[in-house]
Amino acid sequence: MKILILGAGQVGSTVAESLVSEANDITVIDSDAAKLALLQERLDLRTLVGNASNPSVLEQAGIADTDMLLAVTQSDEVNMVACKLAASLYNTPTRIARIRSTDYLSRPELFNKNNFCVDFSICPEQILTDYISKLIEFPEALQVLQFAEGRASLVAVRAFKGGPLVGKPLSFLHTHMPHVDARVAAIFRKDSPLIPEGDTVIEEGDEIFFIAASKNIRDVLKEMRRMDKPAKRVMIVGGGNIGRRLARALEQDYQVKLIEFNKKACSKLAGELAKTLVLNGDGTDEKLLQQENVGEVDVFCALTNDDENNIMSSLLAKQAGARKVIALINRSAYVDLVQGGKIDIALSPAQVTIGSLLAYVRQGDVAAVHSLRRGAAEALELVAHGDRKSSRIVGRRIDEIDLPKGATIGAVVRGDEVIMGHHDTRIEADDHVIVFVINKAMVKKVEKLFQVNLGFF
């Protein structure tokens, strides 16, 4: 597929990295030559310096025969204009735009074919807000991901010393909680993946990914590890797009304090937020944090645009006694350094948001894609089509399906029913199949398995 990406920022470069490994022909446009040079050093793709909404630049990049346009620059206006040009002048089949403004997003008619011709819009800030909200709702979890419109969830937890499953084989899981159907989809031990088998023994420090019906998640967490008390007090550092959205999403159900350095921004935030206590100050100021009782906070979220400040304020909060600390970190090298240490969760915005783009970009009937383990693994939701003759999936038991090594079917969602993926589970047409892939290189093979033979059509 020929793909044109506008913007070489965090979102653009991350999606380029994911797609270039899947044999796509990719060109990236950005006005910053240095960013493009760094991208070209690492990846096999074309780059072009220029204004992404300029028709001559788009033509030079080969938009005339492009299959898909991904407009993910920092400017909503540039992204929308580029989509309009791609549709009107070059008849580009698929157009995706990154839109940050709630004013635009609240008017979906702006994106239809009579206006800006955006097939699919993505708002990274809202995706991140929803993601962090789930982590606050389930304080024990490292990651909470939803599938099949929220009917099934995949949750990551860390096994702790003295936990009910540590030192026990996975086959003990059913004995330990016979009343709840759940399945361990994957285990990471010291950053290496393990294929879960019945005799796999869980060790302290293992990162366990389990899948269950969303309504059962809290029960499973209760059995998997010591339940933390529900979060009540949340402190946010950074009143930008994400911090503001998160405070607004939480303030009705939690006691929220928001620290923002800029005085003008504080005044604006105080006017916009109904119940949040807005404080003017520096999130790395130890005295301010102590003064605001950071040690009694259930969840501390550092969400500024500065990675170093987020790391420092999170470390200070943890040292003071905050129960769970979450730091937003743009540089992927930093994420791997701090994750799992003093900082409970290091969030890479690009890795959290890329799933929505990938689900739309990928071939076949991919309903959802979630990036796991900072992009090392993926969880996919694929829809099964056809019958036993036209499909290599439909009408077959899981143990009859030729899955690549390292790929496991965690669950099947059939209507409102969530069925765990056991060896004798049979896949039916229109099932939503949740597949866990421990290596991104296997994704193409998994997708091919779900493709229907041409005779079906």
C-alpha positions in Angstrom: 0.0 0.0 0.0 1.2 3.5 -0.8 0.9 5.7 2.2 1.6 9.5 2.6 2.1 10.7 6.1 2.0 14.4 6.9 3.9 15.3 10.1 7.1 13.7 11.5 6.2 14.3 15.1 5.7 11.6 17.7 2.5 10.3 16.2 3.7 10.5 12.6 7.1 8.9 13.2 5.6 6.1 15.4 3.0 5.2 12.8 5.6 5.3 10.1 7.8 2.9 12.1 5.0 0.5 12.5 3.8 0.6 8.9 7.2 0.5 7.2 8.0 -2.9 8.7 4.8 -4.2 7.0 6.1 -3.7 3.4 4.3 -0.5 2.7 5.6 2.3 0.4 5.8 5.3 2.8 6.5 9.0 2.2 6.6 11.5 5.1 6.2 15.3 4.6 7.3 17.8 7.3 8.6 21.4 7.4 11.4 20.4 9.8 14.3 18.9 7.8 16.1 17.8 10.9 13.2 15.6 12.0 12.9 14.0 8.6 16.7 13.3 8.5 16.5 11.5 11.8 13.5 9.5 10.5 15.3 8.5 7.3 18.4 7.4 9.2 16.3 4.8 11.0 13.7 3.7 8.5 13.4 2.7 4.8 11.1 5.5 3.6 11.0 8.7 1.5 10.9 12.1 3.0 10.0 15.6 1.7 10.5 19.0 3.3 7.6 21.3 2.8 4.2 22.6 3.8 1.9 19.6 4.1 -1.2 21.4 2.9 0.5 22.9 -0.2 -0.8 21.1 -3.5 2.6 21.3 -5.2 4.3 19.7 -2.2 1.6 16.9 -2.1 2.1 16.4 -5.9 5.8 16.1 -5.4 5.3 13.5 -2.7 3.2 11.4 -5.2 -0.3 12.0 -3.9 -1.8 11.3 -7.4 -1.4 7.5 -6.8 -1.4 7.4 -3.0 -3.8 4.8 -1.4 -4.0 6.5 2.0 -3.3 9.9 3.4 -2.5 10.2 7.2 -2.6 13.9 8.1 -1.1 13.9 11.7 0.6 17.3 11.9 0.2 19.5 15.0 -2.2 21.8 13.1 -5.8 20.7 12.8 -6.3 23.2 10.0 -3.4 21.8 7.9 -4.7 18.3 8.4 -8.2 19.2 7.3 -7.1 21.2 4.3 -4.8 18.4 3.2 -7.7 15.9 3.4 -9.9 18.2 1.3 -7.2 18.6 -1.3 -6.6 14.9 -1.4 -10.2 14.1 -2.0 -11.1 17.0 -4.4 -8.0 17.2 -6.6 -6.4 13.7 -6.4 -9.3 11.4 -5.5 -7.2 9.7 -2.7 -9.2 6.7 -1.5 -8.7 7.0 2.3 -8.0 10.1 4.3 -7.3 10.2 8.0 -6.8 13.4 10.1 -5.5 14.1 13.6 -7.9 16.6 15.2 -7.2 18.1 18.6 -9.8 20.9 18.9 -13.0 19.9 20.7 -14.7 22.7 18.8 -14.1 20.8 15.5 -14.7 17.4 17.0 -18.1 18.4 18.4 -19.2 19.2 14.8 -18.9 15.9 12.9 -20.6 17.3 9.8 -17.3 19.3 9.2 -15.7 16.0 8.2 -18.2 14.7 5.7 -17.7 14.5 1.9 -19.4 17.9 1.4 -16.9 19.6 3.6 -13.4 18.5 4.6 -13.7 14.9 3.4 -12.1 13.2 6.5 -12.9 9.5 6.5 -11.6 9.0 10.0 -10.5 11.5 12.7 -8.2 10.7 15.6 -7.8 12.8 18.8 -4.7 11.5 20.6 -5.4 13.7 23.7 -8.9 12.1 24.2 -7.5 8.6 23.7 -4.9 9.3 26.3 -7.5 10.7 28.7 -9.7 7.6 28.4 -6.6 5.4 28.8 -5.4 7.1 32.0 -9.0 7.2 33.4 -9.1 3.4 33.2 -5.7 3.1 35.0 -7.2 5.3 37.8 -10.4 3.2 37.9 -8.3 0.0 38.3 -5.3 1.1 40.4 -3.8 -2.4 40.5 -3.4 -2.6 36.7 -0.5 -1.6 34.5 -2.6 -1.5 31.4 -6.4 -1.8 30.7 -7.5 -2.3 27.1 -11.1 -2.8 25.8 -12.3 -4.9 22.9 -15.7 -5.5 21.1 -17.1 -2.1 22.1 -16.1 -2.6 25.8 -17.5 -6.2 26.2 -14.1 -7.8 26.8 -11.0 -6.3 28.5 -7.3 -7.2 28.5 -5.5 -6.2 31.7 -1.9 -6.3 32.7 -0.8 -6.8 36.3 2.5 -7.5 38.0 2.7 -10.6 40.2 3.8 -9.7 43.8 5.6 -11.7 46.5 3.0 -13.7 48.5 0.3 -13.3 45.8 -2.2 -16.1 45.4 -0.8 -17.2 42.0 3.0 -16.8 42.6 4.7 -20.2 42.6 1.6 -21.9 41.1 1.0 -23.3 37.6 -1.5 -21.5 35.3 -3.8 -24.6 35.5 -4.4 -23.5 39.2 -6.2 -20.4 37.9 -9.4 -22.2 37.2 -9.3 -24.0 40.5 -8.6 -20.8 42.3 -11.5 -18.9 40.8 -14.0 -21.4 39.2 -16.8 -18.8 39.3 -15.0 -16.4 36.8 -14.0 -17.3 33.3 -10.6 -15.7 32.5 -7.5 -16.6 30.5 -3.9 -15.6 30.7 -3.0 -14.5 27.2 0.7 -13.8 27.8 3.4 -13.5 30.4 6.5 -11.3 30.2 9.4 -12.3 32.6 12.3 -9.9 32.7 11.2 -8.3 29.4 11.1 -11.7 27.6 7.8 -13.2 26.5 6.6 -16.6 27.6 3.9 -18.7 25.8 1.4 -19.5 28.6 0.9 -23.2 29.1 -1.0 -25.0 31.8 2.2 -26.0 33.6 3.8 -22.5 33.3 4.6 -21.4 36.9 4.1 -17.7 37.7 7.0 -16.0 39.4 7.3 -12.8 41.4 7.7 -9.8 39.1 6.1 -11.4 36.1 3.9 -9.1 34.0 0.7 -11.1 33.4 -1.8 -10.2 30.6 -5.2 -11.7 31.2 -8.4 -11.4 29.3 -12.0 -11.6 30.6 -15.5 -10.2 30.1 -15.3 -6.5 31.2 -17.9 -7.1 33.9 -15.6 -9.6 35.6 -12.4 -7.6 35.5 -12.7 -6.4 39.1 -13.3 -10.0 40.4 -10.3 -11.3 38.4 -8.1 -8.5 39.8 -9.2 -9.4 43.3 -7.9 -13.0 42.7 -4.8 -12.2 40.8 -3.3 -9.8 43.3 -3.9 -7.9 46.5 -6.7 -5.4 45.8 -5.7 -1.8 46.3 -8.3 0.5 47.9 -10.3 2.4 45.2 -8.7 5.7 44.3 -10.2 8.8 45.7 -7.6 11.5 45.5 -5.9 12.4 42.2 -3.2 15.0 41.7 -2.4 16.2 38.1 0.7 18.2 37.1 0.3 20.0 33.8 -2.9 21.9 32.7 -2.4 21.4 28.9 -4.8 19.5 26.6 -4.4 16.2 28.4 -4.3 17.5 32.0 -7.4 19.6 31.4 -9.4 16.8 29.8 -8.4 14.4 32.5 -9.4 16.8 35.3 -12.8 17.4 33.6 -13.3 13.6 33.2 -12.5 12.8 36.8 -13.7 15.8 38.9 -17.3 14.4 39.4 -16.0 11.1 40.9 -12.7 12.0 42.5 -11.0 14.7 44.6 -8.8 16.4 42.0 -5.9 18.8 42.4 -4.2 20.3 39.3 -0.8 22.1 39.4 -0.1 24.4 36.5 3.0 26.6 36.1 1.5 29.3 33.9 -0.6 31.9 35.8 -2.8 32.8 32.8 -3.5 29.1 32.1 -4.4 28.7 35.8 -7.1 31.4 35.6 -8.5 29.8 32.4 -8.5 26.3 34.0 -10.2 27.6 37.2 -13.0 29.0 35.0 -13.4 25.8 33.0 -13.3 23.2 35.8 -16.1 23.0 38.3 -14.7 21.0 41.2 -11.0 20.7 40.5 -8.7 22.7 42.8 -6.3 24.5 40.5 -2.9 25.5 41.9 -0.3 27.8 40.4 3.2 26.3 40.9 6.0 24.0 39.7 5.3 20.3 39.8 8.9 19.6 40.7 8.8 21.9 43.8 9.1 19.5 46.7 7.8 22.0 49.2 4.6 22.6 47.1 4.0 18.9 46.8 4.4 18.4 50.5 2.2 21.4 51.3 -0.5 19.8 49.1 -0.2 16.4 50.9 1.1 14.5 47.9 1.9 11.6 50.2 -1.8 11.0 50.7 -2.6 11.0 47.0 -3.9 7.7 45.5 -2.8 8.5 41.9 -0.3 11.1 40.8 -0.2 12.0 37.1 2.6 14.1 35.6 1.3 15.2 32.2 3.4 18.3 31.2 5.1 18.6 27.8 8.5 18.2 29.5 9.7 14.5 29.9 12.4 15.4 32.5 9.9 17.4 34.7 7.4 14.6 34.5 10.0 12.0 35.6 11.3 14.3 38.4 7.9 15.2 39.8 6.8 11.5 39.7 9.9 10.4 41.6 9.3 13.1 44.2 5.7 12.1 44.6 6.5 8.4 44.9 9.2 9.2 47.5 6.7 11.3 49.5 4.3 8.3 49.6 1.9 8.7 46.6 0.4 5.3 46.0 0.6 5.1 42.2 2.5 7.5 39.9 2.0 7.8 36.2 4.4 9.8 34.0 3.8 10.9 30.4 7.0 10.5 28.5 7.5 11.2 24.8 11.0 9.8 24.3 10.7 6.1 24.0 14.2 5.5 25.4 13.1 7.2 28.6 10.0 5.0 28.8 12.0 1.8 28.9 14.4 3.3 31.4 11.8 4.3 34.0 8.9 1.8 33.6 8.6 -0.6 36.5 11.1 1.2 38.7 10.0 3.9 41.2 7.6 5.1 38.5 4.7 2.7 38.3 3.6 3.5 34.7 5.5 5.4 32.1 3.1 6.3 29.2 4.2 6.9 25.7 1.5 9.0 24.0 2.3 7.8 20.6 2.2 4.1 21.6 -1.1 4.6 23.4 -2.8 6.4 20.5 -1.3 4.4 17.5 -3.8 1.5 17.9 -6.7 3.6 16.6 -4.7 4.5 13.5 -3.4 1.0 12.9 -6.9 -0.6 13.1 -8.0 1.7 10.3 -4.9 1.4 8.2 -4.4 -2.4 8.3 -5.9 -4.6 5.6 -8.7 -7.1 6.4 -11.4 -6.7 9.0 -9.3 -5.5 11.9 -11.7 -3.9 14.5 -9.1 -2.9 17.0 -5.3 -2.8 17.6 -3.7 -2.1 20.9 0.1 -1.6 21.4 1.5 -3.5 24.4 4.8 -3.5 26.2 5.8 -0.1 24.7 5.2 -1.4 21.1 6.9 -4.8 21.4 3.7 -6.7 21.3 0.2 -6.2 20.0 -3.4 -7.3 20.8 -5.7 -7.4 17.8 -9.5 -7.8 17.5 -10.3 -9.4 14.1 -13.7 -10.3 12.7 -14.1 -13.8 11.3 -16.0 -13.9 7.9 -17.0 -16.7 5.5 -17.5 -20.4 6.1 -15.3 -23.5 6.5 -14.6 -23.6 2.7 -13.7 -19.9 2.2 -12.0 -19.2 5.6 -9.0 -20.8 7.4 -10.6 -19.7 10.7 -14.4 -20.2 10.6 -15.8 -23.6 11.5 -12.5 -24.7 13.1 -11.5 -25.3 16.7 -8.6 -23.2 18.0 -6.3 -26.2 18.0 -7.0 -26.8 14.3 -6.0 -23.2 13.3 -2.4 -22.7 12.0 -1.5 -19.8 14.2 2.1 -18.5 13.9 4.3 -19.4 17.0 3.9 -16.7 19.6 0.3 -15.8 18.6 -2.5 -16.9 20.9 -6.3 -16.5 20.7 -7.3 -15.1 24.1 -11.0 -14.8 23.7 -13.9 -14.8 21.2 -16.8 -12.3 21.5 -20.0 -13.6 20.0 -22.8 -11.1 20.3 -22.9 -10.2 24.0 -21.1 -13.4 25.1 -17.4 -13.4 25.9 -15.9 -16.9 25.4 -12.4 -17.8 26.6 -10.1 -19.2 23.9 -9.6 -22.8 24.9 -8.2 -25.5 22.6 -11.7 -26.8 21.7 -13.4 -23.4 21.2 -14.9 -23.3 17.7 -14.8 -20.0 15.7 -18.1 -19.0 14.0 -18.8 -16.4 11.3 -18.9 -12.8 12.6 -17.1 -13.7 15.8 -14.8 -11.0 17.1 -11.5 -12.9 17.8 -9.0 -11.3 20.2 -5.5 -12.4 19.3 -2.4 -11.7 21.4 0.9 -11.4 19.4 4.2 -11.3 21.3 6.1 -10.0 18.3 4.9 -7.4 15.8 6.5 -9.3 12.9 3.8 -11.9 13.2 0.9 -9.5 12.7 0.8 -9.9 8.9 0.6 -13.7 9.2 -2.3 -13.4 11.6 -4.2 -11.0 9.4 -3.7 -13.3 6.4 -5.3 -16.1 8.3 -8.4 -14.0 8.7 -8.7 -13.1 5.0 -11.5 -14.8 3.1 -10.8 -16.6 -0.2 -12.0 -14.5 -3.2 -14.6 -17.2 -4.0 -16.5 -16.1 -1.0 -17.4 -12.8 -2.7 
